Amino acid sequence: MKNYADGSGAIYGLGFIGALVYFIGHATTFWIGVIGFFKAIFWPGFLVYELFTFLGK
């Protein structure tokens, strides 16, 4: 039986790396970089939340 969700991990991984580079690249201090790391982990949740609030209006 084939699992068709195999590619979603790769897409999330590329998105994580891209977000990490973006947030770390724009960090001015070490702690802003740490916050950027956590933002890179949780960015899909923020994206879905904002999408639902936009669609709910």
Biotite code that builds the C-alpha atoms (Angstrom):
import biotite.structure as struc

atoms = struc.array([
    struc.Atom([0.000, 0.000, 0.000], chain_id="A", res_id=1, res_name="MET", atom_name="CA", element="C"),
    struc.Atom([1.466, 3.330, -1.104], chain_id="A", res_id=2, res_name="LYS", atom_name="CA", element="C"),
    struc.Atom([1.533, 6.309, 1.238], chain_id="A", res_id=3, res_name="ASN", atom_name="CA", element="C"),
    struc.Atom([0.752, 9.355, -0.891], chain_id="A", res_id=4, res_name="TYR", atom_name="CA", element="C"),
    struc.Atom([1.816, 11.857, 1.794], chain_id="A", res_id=5, res_name="ALA", atom_name="CA", element="C"),
    struc.Atom([5.530, 11.154, 1.275], chain_id="A", res_id=6, res_name="ASP", atom_name="CA", element="C"),
    struc.Atom([6.156, 14.381, -0.653], chain_id="A", res_id=7, res_name="GLY", atom_name="CA", element="C"),
    struc.Atom([4.605, 16.642, 1.975], chain_id="A", res_id=8, res_name="SER", atom_name="CA", element="C"),
    struc.Atom([7.581, 16.147, 4.303], chain_id="A", res_id=9, res_name="GLY", atom_name="CA", element="C"),
    struc.Atom([9.959, 17.304, 1.604], chain_id="A", res_id=10, res_name="ALA", atom_name="CA", element="C"),
    struc.Atom([7.828, 20.364, 0.862], chain_id="A", res_id=11, res_name="ILE", atom_name="CA", element="C"),
    struc.Atom([7.639, 21.227, 4.569], chain_id="A", res_id=12, res_name="TYR", atom_name="CA", element="C"),
    struc.Atom([11.410, 20.726, 4.847], chain_id="A", res_id=13, res_name="GLY", atom_name="CA", element="C"),
    struc.Atom([12.113, 23.105, 1.975], chain_id="A", res_id=14, res_name="LEU", atom_name="CA", element="C"),
    struc.Atom([9.696, 25.631, 3.437], chain_id="A", res_id=15, res_name="GLY", atom_name="CA", element="C"),
    struc.Atom([11.377, 25.302, 6.833], chain_id="A", res_id=16, res_name="PHE", atom_name="CA", element="C"),
    struc.Atom([14.834, 25.874, 5.350], chain_id="A", res_id=17, res_name="ILE", atom_name="CA", element="C"),
    struc.Atom([13.622, 28.857, 3.350], chain_id="A", res_id=18, res_name="GLY", atom_name="CA", element="C"),
    struc.Atom([11.876, 30.404, 6.358], chain_id="A", res_id=19, res_name="ALA", atom_name="CA", element="C"),
    struc.Atom([14.911, 29.730, 8.543], chain_id="A", res_id=20, res_name="LEU", atom_name="CA", element="C"),
    struc.Atom([17.234, 31.472, 6.093], chain_id="A", res_id=21, res_name="VAL", atom_name="CA", element="C"),
    struc.Atom([14.835, 34.399, 5.830], chain_id="A", res_id=22, res_name="TYR", atom_name="CA", element="C"),
    struc.Atom([14.286, 34.885, 9.568], chain_id="A", res_id=23, res_name="PHE", atom_name="CA", element="C"),
    struc.Atom([17.930, 34.312, 10.553], chain_id="A", res_id=24, res_name="ILE", atom_name="CA", element="C"),
    struc.Atom([19.111, 36.556, 7.733], chain_id="A", res_id=25, res_name="GLY", atom_name="CA", element="C"),
    struc.Atom([16.961, 39.429, 8.986], chain_id="A", res_id=26, res_name="HIS", atom_name="CA", element="C"),
    struc.Atom([17.844, 38.955, 12.662], chain_id="A", res_id=27, res_name="ALA", atom_name="CA", element="C"),
    struc.Atom([19.738, 41.815, 14.239], chain_id="A", res_id=28, res_name="THR", atom_name="CA", element="C"),
    struc.Atom([20.524, 40.101, 17.552], chain_id="A", res_id=29, res_name="THR", atom_name="CA", element="C"),
    struc.Atom([21.027, 36.556, 18.774], chain_id="A", res_id=30, res_name="PHE", atom_name="CA", element="C"),
    struc.Atom([17.640, 36.406, 20.528], chain_id="A", res_id=31, res_name="TRP", atom_name="CA", element="C"),
    struc.Atom([15.808, 37.670, 17.458], chain_id="A", res_id=32, res_name="ILE", atom_name="CA", element="C"),
    struc.Atom([17.513, 34.814, 15.618], chain_id="A", res_id=33, res_name="GLY", atom_name="CA", element="C"),
    struc.Atom([16.236, 32.343, 18.234], chain_id="A", res_id=34, res_name="VAL", atom_name="CA", element="C"),
    struc.Atom([12.716, 33.700, 17.812], chain_id="A", res_id=35, res_name="ILE", atom_name="CA", element="C"),
    struc.Atom([13.196, 33.398, 14.050], chain_id="A", res_id=36, res_name="GLY", atom_name="CA", element="C"),
    struc.Atom([14.090, 29.733, 14.468], chain_id="A", res_id=37, res_name="PHE", atom_name="CA", element="C"),
    struc.Atom([10.804, 29.075, 16.263], chain_id="A", res_id=38, res_name="PHE", atom_name="CA", element="C"),
    struc.Atom([8.908, 31.110, 13.688], chain_id="A", res_id=39, res_name="LYS", atom_name="CA", element="C"),
    struc.Atom([10.430, 28.923, 10.977], chain_id="A", res_id=40, res_name="ALA", atom_name="CA", element="C"),
    struc.Atom([9.161, 25.805, 12.757], chain_id="A", res_id=41, res_name="ILE", atom_name="CA", element="C"),
    struc.Atom([5.607, 27.080, 13.230], chain_id="A", res_id=42, res_name="PHE", atom_name="CA", element="C"),
    struc.Atom([5.103, 29.145, 10.042], chain_id="A", res_id=43, res_name="TRP", atom_name="CA", element="C"),
    struc.Atom([2.561, 26.711, 8.482], chain_id="A", res_id=44, res_name="PRO", atom_name="CA", element="C"),
    struc.Atom([0.274, 27.152, 11.494], chain_id="A", res_id=45, res_name="GLY", atom_name="CA", element="C"),
    struc.Atom([0.442, 30.929, 11.189], chain_id="A", res_id=46, res_name="PHE", atom_name="CA", element="C"),
    struc.Atom([-0.228, 30.681, 7.463], chain_id="A", res_id=47, res_name="LEU", atom_name="CA", element="C"),
    struc.Atom([-3.330, 28.510, 7.894], chain_id="A", res_id=48, res_name="VAL", atom_name="CA", element="C"),
    struc.Atom([-4.631, 30.730, 10.709], chain_id="A", res_id=49, res_name="TYR", atom_name="CA", element="C"),
    struc.Atom([-4.271, 33.877, 8.610], chain_id="A", res_id=50, res_name="GLU", atom_name="CA", element="C"),
    struc.Atom([-5.872, 32.147, 5.619], chain_id="A", res_id=51, res_name="LEU", atom_name="CA", element="C"),
    struc.Atom([-8.900, 31.123, 7.683], chain_id="A", res_id=52, res_name="PHE", atom_name="CA", element="C"),
    struc.Atom([-9.290, 34.606, 9.149], chain_id="A", res_id=53, res_name="THR", atom_name="CA", element="C"),
    struc.Atom([-9.076, 36.077, 5.645], chain_id="A", res_id=54, res_name="PHE", atom_name="CA", element="C"),
    struc.Atom([-11.647, 33.627, 4.274], chain_id="A", res_id=55, res_name="LEU", atom_name="CA", element="C"),
    struc.Atom([-13.951, 34.175, 7.256], chain_id="A", res_id=56, res_name="GLY", atom_name="CA", element="C"),
    struc.Atom([-14.316, 37.910, 6.585], chain_id="A", res_id=57, res_name="LYS", atom_name="CA", element="C"),
])
